[in-house]
Amino acid sequence: MSEKMLLTMPETAELTGIGLQKLKQIAREYSDFPFIKVGVKHLVIKEKLADWFMKHKGEEL
């Protein structure tokens, strides 16, 4: 099977080194954070994640 397109918040936290609670806060506060909500899960669009961080580099998140 190919690589996953969507990451759970815990997977994203592990990948980025950012705490789970901080990621959830970012998703709430930034309308352009690349995630979708499926039921109660917040799934991050892996392909868009690096671009989002580059767009917000230098900002205090």
N, C-alpha and C positions, 0 to 999 in steps of 0.2 A: 504494500500500500504506500502511496506517496505521503509526503509531509503534510501535517495538519494545517489547515487554513485558519482555524480559530483556536484560541487558547483560553483556558479558564483563567480566572483571576489568580489562583495559586500558581499555575504554570507561568503566568506572566510575571508574577512576583519573583519566582525562581530565575527566570530568564534575565530579568532586568536588575535584580538585586534590590528592588524597591519593596518595602513592606506591603503586605496585603491591605492593611487599613489605609495606608497612604494612596495606594492605587485606587481603592474604592472612592476615596475623597477626590482624587483627580478626575475620575469618571463622572462624579456628581457635579464638580465645579467647572469643567471644561466641556462645552457642548461639542467641540470638535474632536474629543478623544475617540479613537477608532474602536468602538465596541458596539455590539448589538445585545439586546436583551431577549433571551429565549426563555419564556416562563420566568423563573426566579433567577436564572443564571445570567451573568454578564460575561459575554464571550468577546475577547479582544481579537481584532482582525490583524493577524501577525504581519501580513505584507505591508500594512500601513503604519505599524508601530514605530519603526525607525524614522520615517518621515515626520511623524508627529513630534518626536523628541527633537529632531533637527529644527523644526519650526519653532519650538519653544526653548531652544537652548539659551542659556544665560538668564532665564526667568527663574524666580523662586517659586517652586511648585508646592 
